[in-house]
Amino acid sequence: MTTRRALFVLMAGLALAATPAAAQSWKEKYPELVMALVPSENVTGVLARVGPFADYLTSELGVKVTASPTTIPR
């Protein structure tokens, strides 16, 4: 039982030690994130509402986040 517990603690420690390196590597891989929006109404209104959220995500994540309106082809 002690061996299992020690192995679990060792594996958990290794997983937590690798987390900061993995958290920074995605920023190098994705320097910009794009939120694709499919508006059901006025595009300008949707961008006005979502723009502050994109700014918030940019400040929290440390990478540029942009909101981009898209359309669904018919």
C-alpha positions as CSV (number, residue, x, y, z in Angstrom):
1,M,0.0,0.0,0.0
2,T,2.8,2.4,0.8
3,T,4.4,1.7,-2.5
4,R,1.2,2.6,-4.4
5,R,0.9,5.8,-2.4
6,A,4.5,6.8,-3.0
7,L,4.1,6.1,-6.7
8,F,0.9,8.2,-6.8
9,V,2.6,11.1,-5.1
10,L,5.6,10.8,-7.4
11,M,3.4,10.8,-10.5
12,A,1.3,13.8,-9.2
13,G,4.5,15.7,-8.5
14,L,5.8,15.1,-12.0
15,A,2.5,16.1,-13.6
16,L,2.5,19.4,-11.6
17,A,6.1,20.1,-12.3
18,A,5.5,19.8,-16.1
19,T,2.4,22.1,-16.0
20,P,4.1,25.6,-16.2
21,A,6.3,24.6,-19.2
22,A,3.3,23.2,-21.0
23,A,1.2,26.3,-20.2
24,Q,3.8,28.6,-21.8
25,S,4.4,26.4,-24.9
26,W,0.9,26.9,-26.3
27,K,1.4,30.6,-26.4
28,E,4.3,30.1,-28.8
29,K,2.3,27.8,-30.9
30,Y,-0.8,30.0,-31.0
31,P,0.3,33.7,-30.9
32,E,-3.3,34.8,-31.8
33,L,-6.7,33.3,-31.0
34,V,-9.7,34.1,-33.2
35,M,-13.2,33.8,-32.0
36,A,-15.5,33.2,-35.0
37,L,-18.9,34.7,-34.5
38,V,-22.0,33.8,-36.4
39,P,-24.3,36.8,-35.7
40,S,-28.1,36.4,-36.0
41,E,-28.6,40.1,-36.0
42,N,-26.6,43.3,-36.6
43,V,-22.9,42.5,-36.9
44,T,-21.8,45.8,-35.4
45,G,-23.9,45.2,-32.3
46,V,-22.5,41.7,-31.8
47,L,-18.9,43.0,-32.2
48,A,-19.7,45.8,-29.7
49,R,-20.9,43.3,-27.1
50,V,-18.1,40.7,-27.7
51,G,-15.2,43.2,-28.1
52,P,-14.7,43.9,-24.4
53,F,-14.7,40.1,-23.7
54,A,-12.0,39.6,-26.4
55,D,-10.0,42.4,-24.7
56,Y,-10.4,40.7,-21.3
57,L,-9.2,37.4,-22.7
58,T,-6.2,39.1,-24.3
59,S,-5.2,40.6,-20.9
60,E,-5.8,37.3,-19.0
61,L,-4.3,34.9,-21.5
62,G,-1.4,37.0,-22.6
63,V,-2.0,36.4,-26.3
64,K,-4.0,38.5,-28.8
65,V,-7.7,37.5,-29.0
66,T,-9.8,38.9,-31.9
67,A,-13.5,38.5,-32.6
68,S,-14.2,37.8,-36.3
69,P,-17.8,37.8,-37.7
70,T,-18.4,35.0,-40.2
71,T,-21.4,33.8,-42.3
72,I,-22.9,30.4,-42.9
73,P,-23.1,29.7,-46.7
74,R,-26.6,28.8,-47.8
